[in-house]
Structures are given as C-alpha cells and as structure tokens.
Amino acid sequence: MKIKTILLTAAFSALFPLTALAGEEVTVTLPDFKVTMNHTEVNSANSQYPFLVYKDITYVPMTYHDTRLLGLNSQWTAESGLTISKMLTFDSESAKGQYQPYHQEAANQRSYQATTVDFTVTVGDKAIDNQAEEYPLLLFRDVTYFPLTWRFAVNEFGWEYHFDADSGLVITPTSTQPTTTTSPSIPSGNIVITGNVVNVRANSSTDSEVIAQVKSGDVLASLRKENDWYHVILSDGRVGWIAGWLAVEQTDEQKVDQSQSTNQNSNNTVNNNSAPTVNTNTTMSPSQIDLDDSHQLNIKQIGIDSIIYLEGLEDKNYSLTKNNDHKLTIKVTDGKFKSQSYPIGQFGVNSVAVSGQLVSIDFTGKITYAEKYTPETKTLQLTVKNMGNENITQDPVTDDSVHLLRMQQMTPQEAQTVLELVIGADNGARVTSSTSDKIVVEIDNNSTRRFSPITGSIGPITRISARDMADDKAEITLELQKGAYCVLDKSGENLRIVAKNRNSAQSQGLSGKTIVLDPGHGGKDPGAIGLVLGITDREVGMGVCNTLKTLLENAGANVVMTRTDQYGFLTVGERAELSNQVEADIFVSVHANSAAPKRTPFGTQVYYYAPSGGLTLAAQKPIRLELATLVSDHISAQTGRKSGVYTQNLGVLRENNSPSILVEAGFLSNPEEEALMADQNYLDKIAQGIFNGLVAYLQVN
C-alpha cells in the first residue's frame, strides 16, 4: 500500500484580522483512515476542526489544544503574523492529560471548501512563502492547517509518524527536557552577573556549547554552585552554567536596594537588564479554586511574582513540569480532578486547566520559579518570576476613570457553565445581538485591556472574546455550542452568566429535564368562558396539562405543575418565580382564548416574549422563537387545524428565566372550537402536539 504523506497545521485564525483571511479556494475531504496523535485517537467525523486531505496529503488542525498535544507553541501578533515553534521542554504524558478535543454532535460532511493562507506564517525563525509551497498552508473554519511533510513534521517539529492499513496515521511527538546534564532542582537563591557579557554554557566547562548570553546586572535564579560554576535558570526556562568568577550571589541588602530603586523609578521604561518597574510591595487580592474536596489552589501577585499555593498535598506527592517558557504543570499523585478550565485574567495568570492528576497554569509572560513544600500545612508554594507582570503598576481591578473588566470566577461543566464578570456596581449591561450560536453583551464604562480571551470548549461555551468600543464601552462575545442558551443577571458589581446545554451527554432528550406545566387561571378565576357550553379556560388548561404531564413523565422528565386541580391558584408572578426556583429547562403555560363578540377567529396560538436590549430575554430570543415554532407546527400536525406563532408581553414569559411559551389551545368564543375543547380527545391531540414539539426542540444534538 502506498504510504500517504501527512500534513499538520497551526493556531486559531480567530486571532487573525478578518482582512487577512483571503486566499485561493480549494476542495478538501475528510480522511477515510484512522488518525492518532500522541497516543490519542482523533474523531474527525465529529470534530469541529477535523483532519483534512488535500492533494492526497493529510492536514491536521493546529488549534490551541492540538498544538500543545503535539509539543508546539503557536503565537499571533498583528506585526509578525502566525509563529509556530517547538516547545523547549515537552512532557508527552502531561500533554495527553490536558488535551481537550473539539467535539461536536453533528457529523461532518465528506468534503468542504478551504482557502490557502494569505498572511505571514513563520516556523521557528523561517517565514513560509505559501504561494511557492507545493502543499500550501490552508485555512478551514478559521483555523490554519500545516502540511505534515517530512520537512515540517521531522525537521522542524521533531515528530515521528507512520501510516499502515491497520493503524492508519500515527503522529508521535517526543518528550524533551531542558538542555542540561542534570535535572532541575529547587532554586537555592539568585546570582547577579558582574561580567559585561557572559556566556551561559550547556555544561560546567569553558569548552562547553554556549546556549545564551547575559549582561552585567542581570539577576538569575541559581539551582546550586558546583566546582566554581553556578547552575542557573534562564528567563525562557532553560537551564545552564555560568562561571562563578563572573557572578556574585545576591544578598538581602541588594534585594532591598533593588526594591527601593524599583519603587522610586516606577515610571521608567523596563528592559530585561534592569529591575522591573512595579511596586514590589503591592499585593493583589487572591483567586481561589477548589479543585476537589481535598485540594485547593490559591493565586496572588506580589510585584512581578505570581504566587501559587496548592493545598492538600500529602507527603509531597507531586511533581513539576515546565512545559514551555510560560506554562507549568503540577502532577498530583492522588489527584482525581474533573476536566475543567478556569480563566483567571489577573495575577499574571491567563488560565488554569485541570484534568485527572494534572493542574496546568498558563502565565502571561516568560517565567522562572522556585518551589517550597511545607509538610505541616501540606502546602506547595510556587514563587513564579513572571516577566508578563513587569509593567503592572496597580491592581488590575481598578482604574481612575474606566472600570477594568475582569473574570471573577468560572465553574465549567458539560451541561452548565457559570461565569462571574466584575463590571462595577454602577455600570449597565445589555444584549445587543443574539443568534443561535453567539451572544454579544455591551457593558458601560468598562475596558477590556486586562481581559484575556478564552478559547477551547468550556462546557456550553466554545469561546469568549472581548473588545473595547467607543464611549468607554466594552463588548463581550460568547460563542456557544449548538443548542446552548444563557441566563444573565446583573447583581451588585457582578454580571452573572449561566450558559446551559439544552441537551448534553449527561441528559439526552427529555430524560432528567425539569418541565414546568402551568394550567392557566384556577381557583376562583375561570379565565375565558365558552358562549355555548360554558367550557372554561381553567378546565382546558387542566385537561391539556394532565395528559401532557403523563407523556413527559413516561419519557423520563421531571414535571412540576403550578396547580394540580381546578381549585389551585398562583398569581402570574408566583408561576414565573416557581419556574425560576426549580431552574426549569422549559416552561409551558396552557390557556383557552376568547375574542370580541361577532368575531369568530379560530386555531391555536403559541406565544413567546424576547424583546431586544435586555439581558436574559434578549439573549434567549432565538431559542424561545425556535421552541414556539416547533410546538406550533406539531400542534397543527396533530389537530389538522391552523396554528401560529406570536409575541406578546405576558408576565409568565417576561419574568421567566427559562425558555418559555404560552399556548392558547383555541377560541372559546368560537362555538366550533368550544365544542372541540369540550372533548378530551381533542385536548389530548393538543397535548401530543406540545409533547412532540418539545421532543423536537431537545433533539438539537
């Protein structure tokens, strides 16, 4: 069998300016063979970013998670475009534990259109002339794809790969350690360079390879001193050796002098050879993450140091890996952490990813670190020197005039993710755009300059981005999985966003769903009354809801009734409040209609309410309209009569946080329809139509 040459790619072009995404259109297909990368099988059929085949060459998506699974870094800037580089250090097992596939329930088609990349791409330090490439870089679903030729796969990225009929395509990145003859240990202190320009060598010998150079005044973390050589950690995470006669150990007095000099010159320009311009006495409020019942992660910042505390470690049962120049992974031997991602956006930390035994921390800049384990408190302390913090001169939460938007917490789960954004007590927020997969929120008097975008699957959310608008407004865009929706609430300083999956793997279809059924009126309130038979609105709602309740419960739903007989009664506000208290997945109110005398309208009417400009109502407009339309269509199919969708400001819909509808089963003022609604068999058809509509609504995945 002919072995197929394989291709690979790079980084989200959601980071790229849209004006740069112009290239030649080409036809690509999905592979018809098995693909495995880093011992992880790939499901291209149901991947949002599948492997592709073009000109008999396989292309692999280099999304955020794919690049890291394969030992690569990807970076985009407006000035230099996309840069792909091999990680200086790479732990294959750790990368597997952190990997998150981009799964979607809908199956991909056999072929698609992609475009050739038409922006600057650099691999290592070499720019790619894509027009001259036999197998050009491609752009598909805003992700860049690289060809996995020998040139890229082996020479540039250091992978092993092969193809056979049984295994298909197998790509294996190799684990690498820092350039040193000895594994890194705990830093014992700092040294100050005294020579003008000093070579950093791979080993403790003047005959050894020079791996970097440092200058007079540079301060480096020292692991130990051996044979008049210092074993040091460089700012990019590599370790090497410096001759002892070209450096001195930093004293406590020098540290104090450096701190005072920093405070006195906090407005000066920072460079890599001088003390950072930051108030080293500033301590920022910590961020706390409960990893499980036994382990807790606390993060704070002092000066340019990000301070990490991991509590609950028995007998130092952990190991540390520096994945690259801005990322650390802690492996906890007894950890059983659920796969979750926490955006931090402050304290010099972009995000924290948790999975199994692994806690991975992504920092804002290049880091070096020192660790200290305290058995009495079962706590690991990491003091991380973070060059990404060097220009921070104040608490990122506050600003003199414009509030700095930040993420306070995120609790991601498959079925539901809760976000807490701190936007300021006096600042308003509104939904300006809502589609089936995207919600845009505008926030007054806020800036996003300290807010970090979040990519990758976060439960029902696939991406969170932000930008500054005119008039000191900030705009947050939530991109959602198919079928997801949001509940938003502004309370005090915080904007709380709850993103929900209407149908997740944890709860398929109606099974486990909470449905609130609301038979209209009740008690002393009969509602509308028929002109011939005296049938009441109260009776029609009860007749439909009793049948619908049975259908739903037989399908595994949890049904909550606002009343269970003709005599029960709740106010409009109490009905909506009940729905909110039980966090209903769907709310259905059932009534019978009436019209003015001498008018004979007929048919079913299904109402929803989702005006623009609000929060939850505006965010849910697409999903509420979809729910109303499906129920209306299925009622019409069951009854053989007209049914339409309408919008109206009704209290049970307006005050309800759940996707909600109100069904008017027919017109009691029309003798023909009153007679129909006096027959339980007809009400059963209405109930069956509503049930079928709810089933269709929940089949989104």
VOGU-3710 file (C-alpha; in Angstrom, 3 decimals, decimal comma):
1> mkiktillta> 0,000/0,000/0,000  1,247/3,486/-0,796  2,070/5,327/2,427  0,410/8,718/2,435  2,464/11,752/3,315  0,843/13,592/6,156  0,384/17,289/6,890  -0,119/19,332/10,009  -1,205/22,877/10,956  -1,327/25,749/13,291
11> afsalfplta> -3,308/28,032/15,520  -6,700/29,633/15,588  -7,083/32,246/12,951  -9,900/33,592/15,049  -6,912/35,545/16,311  -6,250/36,902/12,842  -7,672/40,114/11,340  -10,506/39,188/9,016  -8,962/41,320/6,285  -6,047/38,902/6,205
21> lageevtvtl> -8,150/35,845/5,510  -8,191/35,993/1,721  -6,786/33,125/-0,335  -7,486/30,699/-3,141  -10,441/28,386/-2,542  -9,700/24,636/-2,683  -11,696/21,445/-2,096  -10,705/19,301/0,883  -12,028/15,947/2,110  -12,111/14,128/5,423
31> pdfkvtmnht> -9,639/11,223/5,813  -11,018/7,693/5,374  -8,435/6,193/7,726  -7,791/6,178/11,463  -5,707/9,054/12,895  -3,819/9,002/16,212  -1,695/11,845/17,584  0,319/11,482/20,787  -1,451/8,169/21,542  -4,839/9,937/21,322
41> evnsansqyp> -7,272/8,767/18,658  -8,917/11,583/16,697  -12,582/11,525/15,686  -12,555/13,637/12,530  -16,143/12,726/11,688  -17,436/14,642/14,723  -14,688/17,195/15,255  -15,233/20,902/14,873  -11,695/21,029/13,432  -11,183/17,668/11,683
51> flvykdityv> -8,124/16,322/9,910  -8,358/17,077/6,181  -6,915/15,653/2,956  -5,773/17,861/0,071  -3,785/16,706/-2,998  -3,508/13,241/-1,365  -1,849/14,810/1,675  -3,384/14,716/5,163  -3,713/18,015/7,009  -4,016/18,272/10,782
61> pmtyhdtrll> -5,621/21,272/12,560  -3,328/23,110/14,903  -5,833/24,518/17,349  -4,768/25,583/20,817  -5,170/22,081/22,250  -3,805/20,248/19,196  -0,577/22,259/19,109  0,076/21,584/22,767  -0,746/17,891/22,415  1,936/17,764/19,699
71> glnsqwtaes> 4,587/19,759/21,568  4,270/23,074/19,724  3,720/26,701/20,650  1,610/28,978/18,456  1,560/32,761/18,678  -0,155/35,506/16,672  0,688/39,213/16,558  -0,537/41,849/14,120  3,052/42,749/13,276  4,563/39,309/12,654
81> gltiskmltf> 1,537/37,133/11,891  1,480/33,490/12,997  4,575/31,856/14,503  4,900/28,120/15,198  7,772/26,844/17,316  8,742/23,669/19,089  8,408/23,696/22,893  11,717/23,918/24,696  10,511/21,278/27,142  7,656/18,875/26,467
91> dsesakgqyq> 6,097/16,125/28,582  4,080/13,825/26,319  2,119/12,243/29,174  1,263/15,606/30,710  0,086/16,918/27,329  -2,222/13,914/26,905  -3,791/14,571/30,286  -4,545/18,181/29,398  -5,886/17,582/25,901  -9,477/18,628/25,146
101> pyhqeaanqr> -10,948/17,530/21,790  -13,202/19,888/19,835  -16,161/17,516/19,710  -19,459/18,308/18,046  -22,507/16,039/17,850  -23,293/16,844/14,211  -21,296/14,711/11,770  -19,076/16,456/9,228  -19,701/16,246/5,505  -17,403/14,255/3,236
111> syqattvdft> -15,910/17,366/1,586  -15,636/21,108/2,180  -14,089/24,255/0,753  -10,951/25,634/2,408  -8,706/28,543/1,390  -4,964/28,908/1,122  -3,341/31,015/3,831  -2,604/34,590/2,771  -0,840/36,078/5,796  2,648/35,857/7,309
121> vtvgdkaidn> 3,475/32,478/8,847  6,819/31,672/10,463  8,064/28,253/11,556  10,910/28,653/14,003  12,723/31,626/12,502  11,875/30,915/8,837  8,996/32,656/7,026  6,849/30,445/4,788  6,281/31,518/1,177  2,879/29,884/0,879
131> qaeeyplllf> 2,469/30,710/-2,806  5,597/28,708/-3,582  4,583/25,700/-1,475  3,662/22,507/-3,323  1,359/21,721/-0,406  0,218/25,147/0,821  -0,966/26,007/4,310  -4,763/26,037/4,414  -7,425/27,881/6,375  -10,567/25,995/7,412
141> rdvtyfpltw> -13,180/27,176/9,927  -10,805/29,986/10,927  -8,031/27,527/11,822  -4,697/27,293/9,995  -3,628/23,863/8,690  0,032/22,886/8,004  1,138/20,050/5,697  2,778/17,187/7,554  5,646/16,715/5,153  8,987/15,367/6,322
151> rfavnefgwe> 10,275/18,924/6,239  7,748/20,153/8,791  6,980/17,007/10,786  10,512/15,700/11,302  12,966/18,507/10,603  11,042/21,358/12,247  8,747/19,726/14,823  10,724/16,592/15,732  7,858/14,135/15,340  7,822/10,503/14,407
161> yhfdadsglv> 4,992/9,421/12,111  3,933/6,430/10,071  0,963/5,052/8,146  -0,286/1,492/7,655  -3,564/-0,222/6,848  -4,243/-1,329/10,431  -3,112/1,677/12,466  -3,799/4,409/9,927  -1,854/7,603/10,531  0,108/7,787/13,792
171> itptstqptt> 1,913/11,007/14,830  4,137/10,772/17,905  5,863/13,843/19,371  8,863/13,126/21,565  9,221/14,347/25,130  12,123/16,737/25,688  13,886/18,093/28,762  15,838/21,341/29,281  19,344/21,488/27,830  21,288/20,303/30,870
181> ttspsipsgn> 23,139/17,239/32,140  21,251/17,329/35,444  17,523/17,531/36,088  16,443/20,902/37,511  16,071/21,136/41,253  14,785/23,723/43,658  16,461/27,122/43,168  18,619/27,957/46,169  18,911/31,714/45,519  19,795/34,365/42,957
191> ivitgnvvnv> 23,066/35,456/41,388  23,941/38,858/39,920  26,046/38,942/36,741  29,240/41,012/37,125  30,899/40,474/33,728  29,970/42,766/30,832  28,706/39,989/28,516  28,715/36,497/29,982  28,232/33,188/28,168  25,738/30,651/29,509
201> ransstdsev> 27,030/27,174/28,705  25,371/23,770/28,385  27,804/22,250/30,910  30,202/23,481/33,594  33,206/23,906/31,302  34,618/26,696/29,157  34,792/24,153/26,327  31,026/23,535/26,508  28,491/24,868/23,971  27,264/28,446/24,512
211> iaqvksgdvl> 23,429/28,346/24,736  22,789/32,030/25,660  24,378/35,264/26,814  23,549/37,555/29,752  24,746/41,020/30,683  26,096/42,867/33,693  23,415/43,400/36,320  21,154/40,567/35,188  19,697/38,556/38,074  19,246/34,799/37,562
221> aslrkendwy> 17,831/32,054/39,778  20,595/29,665/40,836  19,994/25,977/41,467  23,355/25,304/43,074  27,090/26,005/42,868  29,407/23,225/41,713  33,172/23,415/41,072  33,052/27,234/40,927  30,197/27,184/38,388  26,628/28,330/39,017
231> hvilsdgrvg> 23,805/26,145/37,693  21,162/28,738/36,678  17,669/29,083/35,178  17,276/31,459/32,247  14,213/33,623/31,667  12,962/31,256/28,935  13,064/28,276/31,310  16,255/26,670/30,015  18,992/25,798/32,482  22,719/26,199/32,003
241> wiagwlaveq> 26,022/27,048/33,669  27,805/30,350/34,387  31,396/30,677/35,543  31,498/31,551/39,245  34,121/34,288/38,758  31,667/36,249/36,531  28,811/36,465/39,064  28,121/37,003/42,757  25,348/35,694/44,975  22,616/38,251/45,578
251> tdeqkvdqsq> 22,476/39,470/49,187  19,392/40,503/51,180  20,654/44,107/51,085  20,801/44,000/47,283  17,210/42,728/47,203  16,093/45,636/49,415  18,045/48,137/47,334  16,510/46,731/44,177  13,002/47,003/45,654  13,578/50,617/46,748
261> stnqnsnntv> 15,083/51,514/43,381  12,080/49,955/41,695  9,642/51,993/43,785  11,485/55,241/43,118  11,587/54,654/39,380  8,187/53,055/38,782  7,558/55,245/35,735  10,782/54,350/33,932  10,881/52,155/30,849  11,519/48,480/31,617
271> nnnsaptvnt> 14,115/46,321/29,869  15,349/42,818/30,505  18,540/44,017/32,200  17,033/46,238/34,880  14,694/45,885/37,813  11,010/45,735/36,766  9,049/48,982/37,154  6,488/47,706/39,621  5,705/48,431/43,226  7,064/45,250/44,765
281> nttmspsqid> 5,123/45,952/47,961  1,782/45,704/46,137  -0,151/42,548/46,963  -3,255/41,786/44,901  -6,315/40,009/46,295  -6,022/36,251/45,765  -8,029/33,994/43,450  -9,186/30,669/44,891  -10,113/27,447/43,074  -11,478/24,364/44,849
291> lddshqlnik> -10,042/21,519/42,752  -11,862/18,828/44,752  -12,763/18,120/48,382  -9,090/17,789/49,375  -7,124/20,182/47,149  -7,343/23,945/46,804  -5,385/26,307/44,543  -4,774/29,912/45,604  -3,183/32,551/43,365  -1,966/36,026/44,240
301> qigidsiiyl> 0,619/38,502/42,991  3,391/40,431/44,751  5,311/42,723/42,416  6,215/40,723/39,314  5,940/37,456/41,260  2,882/35,260/40,755  2,478/33,280/43,994  0,787/29,874/43,698  -0,335/27,826/46,721  -1,571/24,245/46,235
311> egledknysl> -3,026/22,915/49,476  -3,892/19,349/50,461  -0,707/17,595/49,277  0,144/14,541/51,378  3,840/13,687/51,794  4,980/15,876/48,902  3,084/13,659/46,445  3,528/15,896/43,432  5,908/16,577/40,552  6,526/19,722/38,494
321> tknndhklti> 6,993/20,103/34,744  7,773/23,336/32,933  6,002/22,747/29,617  7,325/25,877/27,918  8,500/29,385/28,774  5,110/30,430/30,199  3,443/27,244/31,449  3,828/24,968/34,486  2,092/21,640/35,169  1,736/20,148/38,652
331> kvtdgkfksq> 1,061/16,410/38,730  -0,697/15,350/41,944  -0,318/11,618/42,563  -3,660/11,163/44,316  -5,486/13,745/42,188  -8,830/12,840/40,634  -9,728/16,204/39,161  -12,601/16,681/36,747  -11,560/18,194/33,406  -12,255/21,920/33,744
341> sypigqfgvn> -10,759/25,215/32,604  -10,617/28,358/34,745  -9,910/31,749/33,126  -8,055/33,979/35,591  -7,003/37,082/33,653  -5,062/38,607/36,567  -2,156/37,923/38,971  -0,036/37,218/35,884  -2,061/34,088/35,109  -4,070/33,624/31,919
351> svavsgqlvs> -5,813/30,385/32,852  -5,729/27,195/34,894  -6,632/23,837/33,312  -7,430/20,826/35,487  -7,691/17,204/34,387  -7,155/13,919/36,230  -3,918/14,312/38,197  -2,805/17,472/36,380  -3,069/21,178/37,196  -1,658/23,296/34,344
361> idftgkitya> -1,104/27,030/34,825  -0,640/29,315/31,820  1,141/32,574/32,714  1,108/35,917/30,912  4,854/36,015/30,262  8,143/34,141/30,462  8,695/32,586/33,864  11,248/31,147/36,248  10,141/29,658/39,535  11,124/28,429/42,984
371> ekytpetktl> 9,177/25,818/44,943  8,743/25,208/48,662  6,785/22,372/50,279  5,617/22,714/53,894  4,629/19,325/55,347  2,928/20,845/58,416  0,346/22,582/56,223  0,529/20,103/53,303  1,086/23,085/51,005  3,227/23,631/47,927
381> qltvknmgne> 4,249/27,264/47,356  5,487/28,311/43,927  7,073/31,735/43,625  6,960/32,417/39,901  9,042/35,264/38,469  6,739/36,369/35,664  8,060/38,856/33,108  4,482/39,357/31,922  3,848/41,293/35,138  6,712/43,749/34,778
391> nitqdpvtdd> 4,659/46,741/33,593  1,794/46,320/36,060  1,857/49,274/38,444  -1,541/48,950/40,102  -4,266/46,479/40,986  -5,751/45,413/37,634  -9,237/45,577/39,076  -9,313/49,337/39,442  -8,641/52,389/37,313  -9,203/56,090/37,894
401> svhllrmqqm> -11,920/56,585/35,296  -12,865/53,397/33,455  -13,539/50,075/35,157  -11,232/47,253/34,082  -13,383/44,277/33,189  -12,258/41,017/34,745  -13,396/37,457/35,241  -14,016/36,710/38,903  -14,728/33,024/38,505  -15,817/30,324/36,088
411> tpqeaqtvle> -17,370/26,989/37,001  -17,358/24,908/33,819  -19,348/21,698/33,451  -20,614/19,835/30,423  -24,274/20,758/30,919  -23,798/24,186/32,506  -21,056/26,786/32,895  -21,328/29,732/35,295  -19,328/32,929/34,675  -18,965/35,849/37,088
421> lvigadngar> -17,736/39,063/35,431  -16,881/42,044/37,613  -18,208/45,089/35,731  -18,786/47,648/38,537  -21,889/48,403/40,575  -22,995/51,470/38,590  -22,325/50,128/35,093  -25,173/48,847/32,958  -25,134/45,886/30,579  -27,360/44,858/27,678
431> vtsstsdkiv> -27,502/42,183/24,981  -27,006/43,833/21,595  -27,042/40,719/19,418  -28,226/37,148/19,842  -28,124/34,273/17,368  -28,363/30,510/17,750  -24,619/30,266/18,485  -23,465/33,712/19,606  -24,447/36,325/22,214  -22,935/39,824/22,325
441> veidnnstrr> -23,131/41,850/25,553  -22,308/45,562/25,759  -21,105/46,932/29,122  -20,952/50,616/30,073  -17,814/52,326/31,429  -15,531/49,297/31,111  -12,254/48,475/29,386  -11,066/45,034/28,239  -7,344/45,800/28,233  -6,740/43,379/31,132
451> fspitgsigp> -9,238/40,777/29,955  -7,819/37,613/28,377  -9,813/35,869/25,600  -10,732/32,277/26,317  -10,674/29,616/23,608  -11,485/25,953/23,635  -14,550/24,135/24,878  -15,844/25,478/28,203  -18,969/23,371/28,627  -21,739/25,000/26,543
461> itrisardma> -19,361/27,862/25,629  -16,790/27,428/22,855  -15,088/30,837/23,037  -15,166/34,130/24,945  -13,704/37,253/23,342  -13,779/40,942/24,223  -13,061/44,309/22,654  -13,239/47,986/23,554  -15,905/50,119/21,907  -16,480/53,867/21,590
471> ddkaeitlel> -17,689/55,920/24,584  -15,823/53,749/27,116  -17,942/50,681/26,431  -16,721/47,090/26,443  -18,162/44,282/24,348  -18,105/40,609/25,352  -18,909/37,919/22,779  -19,917/34,431/23,904  -19,776/31,742/21,231  -21,999/28,798/22,116
481> qkgaycvldk> -22,326/25,158/21,251  -25,298/24,253/19,104  -28,457/24,368/21,215  -26,948/26,257/24,170  -28,577/29,306/25,734  -27,832/31,759/28,543  -29,403/33,277/31,651  -27,900/36,671/32,582  -28,283/38,642/35,793  -26,702/41,920/36,950
491> sgenlrivak> -26,335/41,963/40,728  -24,164/44,462/42,576  -20,757/44,663/40,906  -21,132/41,400/39,023  -22,687/40,239/35,786  -23,559/36,570/36,221  -23,903/34,458/33,074  -25,173/30,889/33,232  -24,697/29,046/29,923  -26,786/25,888/29,598
501> nrnsaqsqgl> -26,812/22,957/27,190  -30,390/22,085/26,355  -29,220/18,560/25,514  -25,875/17,338/26,830  -24,408/13,871/27,139  -25,480/13,940/30,799  -29,128/14,419/29,877  -30,346/13,310/26,467  -33,798/14,306/25,259  -36,484/14,631/27,936
511> sgktivldpg> -34,749/12,284/30,361  -33,873/14,219/33,507  -35,255/17,522/32,237  -37,374/19,679/34,541  -40,519/20,865/32,774  -42,920/23,301/34,457  -46,519/22,993/33,240  -48,819/25,893/34,011  -52,574/25,274/33,555  -53,937/28,807/33,214
521> hggkdpgaig> -56,007/30,564/35,874  -57,546/28,279/38,568  -59,404/28,643/41,833  -61,948/31,439/41,696  -60,524/32,611/38,364  -62,093/30,611/35,490  -60,471/32,699/32,759  -62,363/32,849/29,476  -65,782/31,108/29,355  -67,393/29,481/26,315
531> lvlgitdrev> -70,564/31,143/24,993  -72,488/27,918/24,297  -71,335/25,110/26,601  -69,735/27,234/29,312  -66,346/25,482/28,990  -63,734/27,484/30,923  -60,139/28,433/30,241  -59,326/26,869/33,632  -60,700/23,465/32,525  -58,948/23,464/29,133
541> gmgvcntlkt> -55,546/24,185/30,685  -56,024/21,401/33,210  -57,198/18,898/30,595  -54,199/19,517/28,314  -51,607/19,629/31,112  -52,747/16,394/32,790  -52,258/14,457/29,548  -49,013/16,275/28,768  -47,705/15,502/32,266  -48,198/11,778/31,703
551> llenaganvv> -46,478/11,871/28,314  -43,496/13,774/29,727  -43,065/11,598/32,809  -43,213/8,449/30,689  -40,305/9,931/28,705  -38,270/10,442/31,900  -38,911/14,137/32,539  -39,408/15,690/35,957  -42,714/17,576/35,744  -43,678/20,421/38,092
561> mtrtdqygfl> -47,294/21,679/37,949  -48,265/25,180/39,053  -51,599/23,670/40,106  -52,882/20,081/40,187  -56,641/20,621/40,250  -59,341/23,158/39,402  -59,044/24,868/42,782  -55,317/25,581/42,988  -54,212/29,112/42,230  -50,939/31,024/41,849
571> tvgeraelsn> -50,509/34,598/40,728  -48,705/35,294/37,456  -45,588/36,361/39,370  -45,666/33,243/41,555  -45,866/30,979/38,496  -42,733/32,524/36,967  -40,995/32,508/40,361  -41,707/28,780/40,758  -40,161/28,138/37,346  -37,058/30,111/38,294
581> qveadifvsv> -36,733/28,376/41,668  -36,696/24,875/40,162  -34,445/26,101/37,310  -36,815/24,709/34,712  -35,440/23,583/31,376  -38,749/24,513/29,717  -41,872/26,350/30,887  -45,254/25,756/29,155  -48,407/27,655/30,069  -51,725/26,421/28,597
591> hansaapkrt> -54,885/28,531/28,167  -58,015/28,878/26,055  -58,604/32,095/24,150  -61,540/34,383/23,567  -62,359/37,156/21,109  -64,759/40,084/20,976  -68,440/39,378/20,135  -69,361/38,897/16,452  -65,799/37,764/15,707  -65,049/34,101/15,029
601> pfgtqvyyya> -61,247/33,629/14,920  -60,030/30,049/15,196  -56,902/27,975/15,660  -54,103/27,632/18,165  -51,767/30,485/19,063  -48,313/29,945/20,612  -46,726/32,992/22,278  -43,145/33,803/23,225  -41,569/37,033/24,535  -37,963/38,163/23,939
611> psggltlaaq> -37,584/41,925/23,394  -34,246/43,407/22,337  -31,976/45,350/24,643  -32,494/43,398/27,854  -30,426/40,607/29,328  -31,924/37,118/29,591  -34,931/37,797/27,346  -32,833/39,271/24,535  -30,183/36,553/24,884  -32,836/33,837/24,561
621> kpirlelatl> -34,739/35,284/21,609  -33,566/32,678/19,033  -34,224/29,730/21,318  -37,632/30,975/22,532  -38,757/31,575/18,972  -37,498/28,124/17,976  -39,400/26,493/20,853  -42,643/28,307/19,984  -42,332/27,469/16,290  -41,712/23,748/16,840
631> vsdhisaqtg> -44,613/23,411/19,272  -46,942/25,332/16,952  -46,004/23,198/13,939  -46,552/19,947/15,825  -49,899/21,045/17,274  -51,073/21,842/13,745  -49,867/18,440/12,554  -51,830/16,669/15,319  -55,075/18,642/15,081  -55,128/19,376/11,360
641> rksgvytqnl> -56,027/22,962/12,189  -54,272/26,303/11,912  -51,619/27,246/14,465  -49,448/30,377/14,519  -46,576/31,934/16,481  -46,933/35,353/18,110  -45,017/37,558/20,534  -46,608/39,371/23,462  -45,556/40,855/26,785  -47,079/38,277/29,131
651> gvlrennsps> -45,991/38,104/32,777  -45,280/34,357/32,942  -42,957/34,747/29,941  -41,441/38,127/30,815  -40,368/37,168/34,349  -39,202/33,665/33,417  -35,507/32,766/33,122  -36,263/29,575/31,185  -37,147/29,153/27,515  -40,909/29,554/27,867
661> ilveagflsn> -44,083/29,611/25,800  -47,809/30,159/26,333  -50,224/28,037/24,283  -53,772/29,251/23,535  -55,473/25,953/22,616  -58,359/27,582/20,762  -61,105/30,217/20,957  -63,928/29,569/23,439  -65,753/32,480/21,799  -65,981/30,353/18,637
671> peeealmadq> -68,769/27,721/19,112  -66,991/25,243/16,831  -63,762/25,407/18,806  -65,568/25,396/22,157  -67,172/22,108/21,135  -63,756/20,702/20,202  -62,234/21,750/23,533  -65,156/20,168/25,403  -63,865/16,820/24,039  -60,910/15,365/25,976
681> nyldkiaqgi> -59,796/13,520/22,835  -59,129/16,882/21,155  -57,280/18,185/24,227  -55,172/15,016/24,078  -54,202/15,944/20,499  -53,125/19,400/21,697  -51,058/17,735/24,455  -49,495/15,302/21,979  -48,602/18,185/19,659  -46,912/20,101/22,502
691> fnglvaylqv> -45,065/16,932/23,552  -43,842/16,275/20,000  -42,677/19,886/19,751  -40,669/19,583/22,995  -39,066/16,351/21,754  -38,052/18,068/18,514  -36,704/21,062/20,458  -34,484/18,757/22,523  -33,128/16,867/19,510  -30,700/19,675/18,704
701> n> -27,652/17,438/19,240
//
